[in-house]
Amino acid sequence: MSGPAETVKTTPAEGRPAWSGISDALFWGSLFQGLDRRGPFLQLQIRQLICTAIEEGRLSLGVRMPSSRELAALLEVSRNTVVIAYEQLVDQNFLVSRERSGYFVAGLPKHLGAGTGVRPAPDRSDETRWTARYAVRPSSHRNIVKPLNWLDFPYPFIFGQFDPSLFPTNDWRESARAALSVPEINNWARDAIDEDDPALIEQLRLQVLPRRGVRARPDEIMMTIGAQHALYLIARLFTKPGTRVGMENPGYPDARNIFGMLTDNIVPLAVDGEGLVPGADFEGCDLAYVTAGHQCPTTVAMPQRRRIELLRKAQESDILLIEDDYESELVSEGDALPPLMSIDRNDRVLYVGSLSKVLAPGLRLGYVVAPSPVIRELRALRRLMVRHPPLNNQRVAALFIGLGHYRSHLQRVSRVLLERARVLDRLLPEHFVNCTFVRGAGSTSYWVTCPEGCDATALAEAARAEGVVIEPGDVFSMTGGTHVGCFRLGFSSIRTDRIEPGIERLGRLILRMS
């Protein structure tokens, strides 16, 4: 454990390795190599790394830890940070403290420790024997692909991702602290079966939905674990084999894949400069998925005249509309058009919204607004899956909205994103020579069509090598090869000061590959 034997010293009293020599420094350095000195909560990081090493058997029972002074010097952190970490681990029985001897690993219970004859892991290299058993193969779907480490790229022009500089850290922290009071814990720590936090439902009903012109009773709203969860629940409730489901083409791949797992009858619906075209194909559908606010991915906003026509034809042809209002409030620009649900008088629309898009994708809080009989069935279906989204997160979100932070956050984000849009409006004509691009008012992305001969997938690969991340557009089409020269350029995830150098690099690549 402590390196080559010749460099290890032992204490006569304990007969255990003591801190000495370069081999020990190398061992302890490797043990803590995951420490992010630039990150927050160094004490918590140190505790977690020690706990993990004990649980994995890399630190066995009785091993002497470096002194707080030695470890602090090695890790280049304050000694108090190490002392606090050690004392917490003593309280948790991971370490023991011996007077004038130091800290030692307390180990795990015998039935959890090493050397207990644990069965070796089976060989899972052969996956062919599972193939015939799968009911579906979701891993084979065409999906939007974004690098998990996109934050490490200097120029991430990707859509719908978290910008750390825009997250309302202090306001969210205040809301989280308030949710940790004893009375609040008593509210959210219980099992709500298939119910939601009534405080969050009330805040959505009174403060969030009215901004979009949507009025709903508490029994017409249900929380989900993000908008995709909402779409999956709706699909599972209404889609049978043979159900004709209309999908915008190009459109949102995840929605297409969700419904496509339940029916083979996915109907491509044409999209023009005003969004979904309610033509003959549309009139033959049972369900139709629509992004009227900003069509995904072209960003165009459906005008009021088209929205009224869509609802009229849905009523005449008995079509249920699933409205994904995924980007409704981020940028206040121009005259905001009301969603379909706000002008629906015949219960034709199931409305899907998200708090994650406004705050951070990792929050995973979406919601459905629908007639109460539908919500009742969705709740029963959700109970079979996850019962309900975590109530602690729901209560924090309710407090965040109720304390006025939601409104002020939207105002701040809107100002910043509008500034970025103006920068791009100026730069794109200059650097994207012979390209066409469109951004609907209020959208946080552009739909770009490259010059003929430029493959956007190859462009994206070349751009990553220069630190630029974009999203190739072919995946948005129901059939591959249709939009190979298009890509989506998002700007919610990139700092304003990095937009211009990133666009310059991307523009040079487009010229070179055209």
C-alpha positions as CSV (number, residue, x, y, z in Angstrom):
1,M,0.0,0.0,0.0
2,S,2.8,2.4,0.8
3,G,5.2,1.8,-2.1
4,P,8.4,-0.2,-2.2
5,A,9.3,-1.8,1.1
6,E,12.8,-0.3,1.3
7,T,11.4,3.3,1.6
8,V,8.7,2.5,4.3
9,K,9.3,3.2,7.9
10,T,7.2,1.7,10.7
11,T,6.4,2.9,14.2
12,P,7.5,0.4,16.9
13,A,4.2,0.9,18.7
14,E,2.0,0.2,15.9
15,G,4.0,-1.7,13.3
16,R,2.2,0.3,10.6
17,P,3.6,2.3,7.7
18,A,4.6,5.8,8.7
19,W,4.8,8.8,6.4
20,S,8.2,8.9,4.8
21,G,10.1,9.1,1.6
22,I,9.1,9.7,-2.0
23,S,7.2,6.4,-2.4
24,D,4.7,7.4,0.2
25,A,4.3,10.8,-1.4
26,L,3.7,9.2,-4.7
27,F,1.1,6.8,-3.2
28,W,-0.9,9.5,-1.4
29,G,-0.6,11.8,-4.4
30,S,-2.1,9.2,-6.6
31,L,-4.9,8.5,-4.0
32,F,-5.9,12.2,-4.1
33,Q,-5.3,12.8,-7.8
34,G,-9.0,13.4,-8.3
35,L,-8.9,16.5,-6.1
36,D,-10.0,19.7,-7.9
37,R,-8.1,22.4,-6.1
38,R,-9.9,25.0,-8.1
39,G,-13.3,23.6,-7.2
40,P,-15.4,24.3,-4.2
41,F,-15.6,22.4,-0.8
42,L,-12.1,21.0,-0.7
43,Q,-12.8,19.4,2.7
44,L,-15.7,17.5,1.3
45,Q,-13.6,16.4,-1.7
46,I,-10.9,15.1,0.6
47,R,-13.4,13.2,2.7
48,Q,-15.1,11.6,-0.3
49,L,-11.7,10.5,-1.8
50,I,-10.7,8.8,1.5
51,C,-14.1,7.1,1.9
52,T,-13.9,5.8,-1.6
53,A,-10.4,4.5,-1.1
54,I,-11.5,2.7,2.1
55,E,-14.6,1.2,0.4
56,E,-12.6,0.0,-2.6
57,G,-9.9,-1.6,-0.4
58,R,-7.1,0.7,-1.4
59,L,-6.8,1.8,2.2
60,S,-7.1,-1.3,4.4
61,L,-7.8,-1.6,8.2
62,G,-5.0,-0.1,10.3
63,V,-3.2,2.0,7.7
64,R,-1.8,5.1,9.2
65,M,-2.9,8.3,7.5
66,P,-0.4,11.2,6.8
67,S,-0.4,13.8,9.5
68,S,-2.7,16.8,8.8
69,R,0.4,19.0,8.3
70,E,2.0,16.5,5.8
71,L,-1.2,15.9,3.8
72,A,-1.9,19.7,3.7
73,A,1.6,20.3,2.3
74,L,1.2,17.5,-0.3
75,L,-2.2,18.6,-1.4
76,E,-1.4,22.3,-1.2
77,V,-4.4,23.1,0.9
78,S,-4.7,24.6,4.4
79,R,-4.0,22.4,7.4
80,N,-7.4,23.3,8.9
81,T,-9.1,21.8,5.8
82,V,-7.4,18.5,6.4
83,V,-8.1,18.5,10.2
84,I,-11.8,19.1,9.6
85,A,-11.9,16.3,7.1
86,Y,-10.1,13.9,9.4
87,E,-12.4,14.8,12.4
88,Q,-15.5,14.3,10.3
89,L,-14.3,10.9,9.2
90,V,-13.6,9.9,12.8
91,D,-17.1,10.9,13.7
92,Q,-18.3,8.7,10.8
93,N,-16.1,5.8,12.0
94,F,-14.0,5.7,8.8
95,L,-10.9,6.7,10.8
96,V,-9.8,6.4,14.4
97,S,-7.7,8.9,16.2
98,R,-4.9,7.6,18.6
99,E,-3.3,10.1,21.0
100,R,0.3,11.0,19.9
101,S,0.1,8.5,17.1
102,G,-2.2,10.0,14.5
103,Y,-5.1,8.9,12.4
104,F,-5.7,5.3,11.2
105,V,-8.1,3.6,8.9
106,A,-10.9,2.1,10.9
107,G,-11.9,-0.2,8.0
108,L,-15.2,-1.6,7.0
109,P,-17.3,-4.3,8.8
110,K,-15.8,-7.8,8.2
111,H,-18.7,-8.9,6.0
112,L,-18.0,-5.9,3.7
113,G,-14.2,-6.0,3.7
114,A,-11.7,-7.5,1.3
115,G,-10.9,-11.2,1.3
116,T,-14.4,-12.4,1.9
117,G,-14.5,-14.7,-1.1
118,V,-16.6,-12.3,-3.2
119,R,-17.8,-14.0,-6.4
120,P,-15.8,-12.8,-9.4
121,A,-17.8,-10.7,-11.9
122,P,-19.2,-12.7,-14.8
123,D,-17.9,-12.2,-18.3
124,R,-20.3,-9.8,-20.0
125,S,-18.3,-9.3,-23.2
126,D,-20.8,-11.4,-25.2
127,E,-23.9,-9.3,-25.7
128,T,-25.4,-11.4,-28.6
129,R,-27.3,-13.6,-26.2
130,W,-29.3,-10.7,-25.0
131,T,-30.3,-9.4,-28.4
132,A,-33.3,-11.7,-28.9
133,R,-34.7,-10.8,-25.4
134,Y,-34.9,-7.0,-25.9
135,A,-38.4,-5.7,-26.5
136,V,-36.9,-2.4,-27.8
137,R,-33.4,-1.2,-28.8
138,P,-33.2,2.4,-27.7
139,S,-29.5,2.5,-28.1
140,S,-29.9,2.2,-31.9
141,H,-31.9,5.4,-32.1
142,R,-30.4,8.5,-33.8
143,N,-29.9,11.0,-31.1
144,I,-28.5,14.5,-30.7
145,V,-24.9,14.0,-29.5
146,K,-23.1,16.5,-27.4
147,P,-19.8,16.0,-25.7
148,L,-20.2,15.4,-21.9
149,N,-17.3,17.7,-21.3
150,W,-18.6,20.5,-23.4
151,L,-17.7,23.0,-20.6
152,D,-14.1,22.3,-21.3
153,F,-14.3,23.6,-24.9
154,P,-13.7,27.4,-25.2
155,Y,-16.4,27.9,-27.8
156,P,-19.5,25.7,-27.0
157,F,-22.3,26.8,-29.4
158,I,-24.7,24.2,-28.2
159,F,-28.4,24.5,-27.4
160,G,-30.2,24.2,-24.1
161,Q,-27.2,23.7,-21.8
162,F,-26.3,25.2,-18.5
163,D,-24.2,28.4,-18.4
164,P,-22.6,28.6,-14.9
165,S,-22.3,32.4,-15.2
166,L,-26.1,32.7,-15.5
167,F,-27.2,30.4,-12.7
168,P,-28.7,32.3,-9.8
169,T,-26.4,30.7,-7.2
170,N,-27.2,32.9,-4.2
171,D,-30.9,33.0,-4.8
172,W,-31.1,29.2,-5.3
173,R,-29.0,28.7,-2.2
174,E,-31.3,30.9,-0.1
175,S,-34.3,28.8,-1.4
176,A,-32.5,25.6,-0.6
177,R,-31.6,26.7,2.9
178,A,-35.2,27.7,3.5
179,A,-36.3,24.2,2.3
180,L,-34.1,22.7,5.0
181,S,-35.9,24.1,8.0
182,V,-37.6,21.5,10.2
183,P,-41.2,22.4,9.1
184,E,-40.2,22.3,5.4
185,I,-38.4,19.0,5.8
186,N,-41.6,17.6,7.4
187,N,-43.4,18.7,4.2
188,W,-41.1,17.2,1.6
189,A,-39.6,14.1,3.4
190,R,-42.8,12.2,3.3
191,D,-43.9,9.8,0.5
192,A,-46.6,11.7,-1.5
193,I,-47.5,8.5,-3.5
194,D,-48.7,10.1,-6.8
195,E,-49.0,13.7,-5.7
196,D,-46.8,16.8,-6.1
197,D,-45.7,19.6,-3.8
198,P,-48.9,21.7,-3.6
199,A,-46.7,24.8,-3.1
200,L,-45.0,24.3,-6.5
201,I,-48.2,23.6,-8.3
202,E,-49.6,26.8,-6.8
203,Q,-46.6,28.8,-7.9
204,L,-46.8,27.4,-11.4
205,R,-50.5,28.2,-11.5
206,L,-50.2,31.7,-10.2
207,Q,-46.8,33.0,-11.4
208,V,-45.4,30.9,-14.2
209,L,-48.2,29.7,-16.5
210,P,-50.1,33.1,-16.6
211,R,-47.0,34.6,-18.1
212,R,-47.7,32.3,-21.1
213,G,-51.5,33.1,-21.0
214,V,-52.3,29.6,-19.6
215,R,-54.9,29.3,-16.9
216,A,-55.2,26.0,-15.1
217,R,-56.6,24.5,-11.9
218,P,-54.4,22.5,-9.5
219,D,-55.9,19.3,-10.7
220,E,-54.8,20.1,-14.3
221,I,-51.1,20.3,-13.6
222,M,-48.6,17.5,-12.9
223,M,-44.8,17.7,-12.3
224,T,-42.4,15.4,-14.3
225,I,-38.7,14.7,-14.2
226,G,-38.0,17.0,-17.1
227,A,-40.0,17.6,-20.3
228,Q,-38.8,14.4,-21.9
229,H,-40.4,12.4,-19.0
230,A,-43.6,14.3,-19.7
231,L,-43.5,13.3,-23.4
232,Y,-42.8,9.7,-22.5
233,L,-45.8,9.6,-20.1
234,I,-48.1,11.2,-22.7
235,A,-46.8,8.8,-25.4
236,R,-47.3,5.8,-23.1
237,L,-50.9,6.9,-22.2
238,F,-52.1,7.6,-25.7
239,T,-50.1,5.6,-28.2
240,K,-51.0,2.1,-29.3
241,P,-49.6,0.0,-32.1
242,G,-50.9,1.6,-35.3
243,T,-51.6,5.0,-33.7
244,R,-50.8,7.6,-36.3
245,V,-48.5,10.1,-34.7
246,G,-47.5,13.2,-36.6
247,M,-44.0,14.5,-36.2
248,E,-42.5,17.8,-37.5
249,N,-39.8,17.0,-40.1
250,P,-37.2,18.2,-39.3
251,G,-38.1,17.9,-35.6
252,Y,-37.0,16.9,-32.1
253,P,-35.3,13.5,-32.3
254,D,-36.1,12.4,-28.7
255,A,-39.8,13.0,-29.2
256,R,-39.7,11.0,-32.5
257,N,-37.8,8.2,-30.7
258,I,-40.2,8.1,-27.8
259,F,-43.3,7.8,-29.9
260,G,-41.5,5.5,-32.4
261,M,-41.0,2.9,-29.7
262,L,-44.8,2.5,-29.3
263,T,-46.0,2.7,-32.9
264,D,-44.6,2.1,-36.4
265,N,-47.0,4.7,-37.8
266,I,-44.9,7.9,-37.4
267,V,-46.1,10.4,-40.0
268,P,-43.6,13.1,-41.2
269,L,-45.2,16.5,-41.2
270,A,-43.8,19.2,-43.4
271,V,-42.3,22.4,-41.9
272,D,-42.1,25.8,-43.7
273,G,-41.3,29.3,-42.7
274,E,-44.3,29.4,-40.4
275,G,-43.7,26.1,-38.6
276,L,-45.8,22.9,-38.9
277,V,-48.0,22.8,-42.1
278,P,-51.5,21.5,-41.2
279,G,-52.0,19.7,-44.6
280,A,-53.5,16.4,-45.6
281,D,-50.9,14.4,-43.7
282,F,-51.7,16.2,-40.6
283,E,-55.4,15.7,-41.0
284,G,-54.8,11.9,-41.0
285,C,-53.1,11.8,-37.6
286,D,-54.5,10.7,-34.2
287,L,-51.8,12.6,-32.3
288,A,-49.4,15.4,-33.4
289,Y,-46.3,16.8,-31.7
290,V,-45.8,20.5,-32.3
291,T,-43.3,23.2,-31.3
292,A,-45.3,26.3,-32.1
293,G,-43.3,28.7,-30.0
294,H,-40.0,28.0,-31.7
295,Q,-40.0,25.1,-34.2
296,C,-37.3,22.6,-33.3
297,P,-34.7,23.0,-34.9
298,T,-35.5,25.8,-37.4
299,T,-36.5,28.2,-34.6
300,V,-39.4,29.8,-36.6
301,A,-42.3,31.0,-34.6
302,M,-45.8,29.9,-35.8
303,P,-47.9,33.0,-36.5
304,Q,-51.3,33.5,-34.9
305,R,-53.1,32.8,-38.2
306,R,-51.4,29.4,-38.5
307,R,-52.1,28.5,-34.9
308,I,-55.8,29.1,-35.3
309,E,-55.8,27.1,-38.4
310,L,-54.0,24.2,-36.7
311,L,-56.5,24.2,-33.8
312,R,-59.4,24.3,-36.2
313,K,-58.2,21.3,-38.2
314,A,-57.3,19.4,-35.1
315,Q,-60.9,19.8,-33.9
316,E,-62.3,18.8,-37.3
317,S,-60.1,15.7,-37.6
318,D,-60.2,14.7,-33.9
319,I,-56.5,15.2,-33.4
320,L,-54.8,15.5,-30.0
321,L,-51.9,18.1,-30.0
322,I,-48.9,17.7,-27.8
323,E,-47.5,21.2,-27.5
324,D,-43.8,21.4,-26.4
325,D,-43.3,25.0,-25.2
326,Y,-39.7,24.2,-24.6
327,E,-38.2,27.7,-25.0
328,S,-40.9,30.1,-23.9
329,E,-39.5,32.7,-21.6
330,L,-35.7,32.9,-22.0
331,V,-35.5,35.9,-24.3
332,S,-38.0,38.8,-24.2
333,E,-37.9,39.9,-27.8
334,G,-40.7,41.2,-30.0
335,D,-44.4,40.5,-29.4
336,A,-44.7,37.1,-27.6
337,L,-47.3,34.9,-29.2
338,P,-49.5,32.9,-26.9
339,P,-49.1,29.1,-26.9
340,L,-51.7,26.9,-28.5
341,M,-53.2,25.9,-25.1
342,S,-54.0,29.5,-24.3
343,I,-56.3,29.8,-27.3
344,D,-57.6,26.2,-27.3
345,R,-61.3,26.0,-26.5
346,N,-61.9,22.3,-27.1
347,D,-59.4,20.5,-24.9
348,R,-57.3,19.6,-28.0
349,V,-53.9,20.5,-26.4
350,L,-51.7,18.8,-23.9
351,Y,-49.1,21.4,-22.8
352,V,-45.5,20.4,-21.8
353,G,-43.3,23.0,-20.1
354,S,-40.0,22.9,-18.2
355,L,-38.3,24.8,-15.4
356,S,-35.0,23.0,-16.3
357,K,-34.6,25.1,-19.5
358,V,-35.0,28.3,-17.5
359,L,-32.6,27.3,-14.7
360,A,-30.4,24.3,-15.4
361,P,-30.9,21.0,-17.3
362,G,-29.7,19.1,-14.3
363,L,-32.6,20.3,-12.2
364,R,-34.9,17.9,-14.2
365,L,-38.3,19.6,-13.4
366,G,-40.9,19.7,-16.1
367,Y,-44.7,19.7,-16.1
368,V,-47.8,18.8,-18.0
369,V,-50.9,20.9,-18.2
370,A,-54.0,19.0,-19.4
371,P,-57.7,18.3,-18.6
372,S,-58.1,16.8,-15.2
373,P,-59.1,13.3,-16.4
374,V,-55.9,13.1,-18.4
375,I,-53.8,14.4,-15.4
376,R,-55.4,11.7,-13.2
377,E,-54.3,8.9,-15.6
378,L,-50.9,10.5,-16.0
379,R,-50.4,10.5,-12.2
380,A,-51.4,6.8,-12.0
381,L,-49.0,6.0,-14.8
382,R,-46.2,8.1,-13.3
383,R,-46.7,6.3,-9.9
384,L,-45.7,3.0,-11.6
385,M,-42.5,4.6,-12.8
386,V,-41.1,7.0,-10.2
387,R,-44.1,7.8,-8.0
388,H,-43.3,11.5,-8.1
389,P,-40.3,13.8,-8.7
390,P,-38.2,14.4,-5.6
391,L,-40.3,16.7,-3.3
392,N,-37.2,18.4,-1.9
393,N,-36.4,19.8,-5.4
394,Q,-40.0,20.7,-5.9
395,R,-40.1,22.6,-2.6
396,V,-36.8,24.5,-3.4
397,A,-38.3,25.5,-6.8
398,A,-41.5,26.6,-5.1
399,L,-39.6,28.8,-2.7
400,F,-37.4,30.1,-5.5
401,I,-40.5,31.2,-7.5
402,G,-42.4,32.4,-4.4
403,L,-39.5,34.6,-3.1
404,G,-39.5,36.5,-6.5
405,H,-36.2,35.0,-7.7
406,Y,-37.8,33.4,-10.7
407,R,-39.0,36.7,-12.1
408,S,-35.6,38.5,-11.5
409,H,-33.7,35.6,-12.9
410,L,-35.7,35.7,-16.2
411,Q,-35.1,39.4,-16.5
412,R,-31.3,39.0,-16.1
413,V,-31.0,36.0,-18.4
414,S,-33.1,37.7,-21.0
415,R,-30.8,40.8,-21.1
416,V,-27.7,38.6,-21.4
417,L,-29.0,36.3,-24.1
418,L,-30.4,39.2,-26.1
419,E,-27.0,40.8,-26.0
420,R,-25.4,37.6,-27.3
421,A,-28.0,37.4,-30.1
422,R,-27.2,41.0,-31.2
423,V,-23.5,40.1,-31.3
424,L,-24.3,37.1,-33.5
425,D,-26.6,39.1,-35.7
426,R,-23.6,41.3,-36.5
427,L,-21.0,38.6,-36.9
428,L,-22.8,35.9,-38.9
429,P,-23.2,37.9,-42.2
430,E,-19.5,38.8,-42.0
431,H,-18.1,35.3,-41.2
432,F,-20.6,32.8,-42.5
433,V,-20.2,33.7,-46.2
434,N,-22.7,32.1,-48.6
435,C,-24.6,30.6,-45.6
436,T,-28.2,31.2,-44.8
437,F,-29.3,31.4,-41.2
438,V,-32.5,32.0,-39.3
439,R,-33.4,32.7,-35.7
440,G,-37.0,33.2,-34.6
441,A,-37.6,36.1,-32.2
442,G,-36.9,35.0,-28.7
443,S,-35.0,31.9,-29.7
444,T,-31.5,31.0,-28.3
445,S,-30.2,29.3,-31.4
446,Y,-29.8,29.8,-35.1
447,W,-30.5,27.2,-37.9
448,V,-27.7,27.5,-40.3
449,T,-27.5,26.1,-43.8
450,C,-24.0,25.8,-45.2
451,P,-22.9,26.4,-48.8
452,E,-23.4,23.5,-51.2
453,G,-20.8,20.8,-50.6
454,C,-20.2,21.5,-47.0
455,D,-21.1,18.5,-44.8
456,A,-22.1,19.7,-41.3
457,T,-21.1,16.5,-39.6
458,A,-17.6,16.7,-41.0
459,L,-17.6,20.4,-40.1
460,A,-18.6,19.7,-36.5
461,E,-15.7,17.2,-36.2
462,A,-13.2,19.7,-37.6
463,A,-14.6,22.4,-35.4
464,R,-14.1,20.4,-32.2
465,A,-10.4,20.1,-33.0
466,E,-10.3,23.9,-32.8
467,G,-12.4,24.1,-29.6
468,V,-15.7,24.9,-31.2
469,V,-18.8,22.8,-30.6
470,I,-21.9,22.8,-32.9
471,E,-24.8,20.4,-33.5
472,P,-25.0,18.9,-37.0
473,G,-28.6,19.0,-38.3
474,D,-29.0,15.7,-40.1
475,V,-30.2,14.0,-36.9
476,F,-33.3,16.3,-36.8
477,S,-34.6,14.7,-40.0
478,M,-36.7,11.5,-40.0
479,T,-34.5,10.2,-42.9
480,G,-30.8,10.5,-42.9
481,G,-29.0,12.6,-45.5
482,T,-31.8,15.3,-45.7
483,H,-30.1,18.1,-43.8
484,V,-26.5,17.2,-44.1
485,G,-25.5,20.8,-44.8
486,C,-27.3,22.3,-41.8
487,F,-26.4,22.7,-38.2
488,R,-27.8,24.3,-35.0
489,L,-25.8,27.1,-33.4
490,G,-26.9,27.7,-29.8
491,F,-25.7,30.6,-27.7
492,S,-27.1,30.1,-24.3
493,S,-24.0,28.1,-23.2
494,I,-21.2,30.4,-24.4
495,R,-19.9,33.5,-22.7
496,T,-20.5,36.7,-24.6
497,D,-16.8,37.5,-24.8
498,R,-16.0,34.2,-26.5
499,I,-18.6,34.5,-29.3
500,E,-16.5,36.5,-31.8
501,P,-13.3,34.4,-31.7
502,G,-15.4,31.2,-31.9
503,I,-17.4,32.5,-34.9
504,E,-14.2,33.6,-36.7
505,R,-12.8,30.1,-36.3
506,L,-16.0,28.4,-37.5
507,G,-16.4,30.8,-40.4
508,R,-12.8,30.0,-41.6
509,L,-13.7,26.2,-41.4
510,I,-16.9,26.7,-43.5
511,L,-14.9,28.5,-46.2
512,R,-12.3,25.8,-46.3
513,M,-14.7,22.9,-46.4
514,S,-17.1,24.4,-49.0
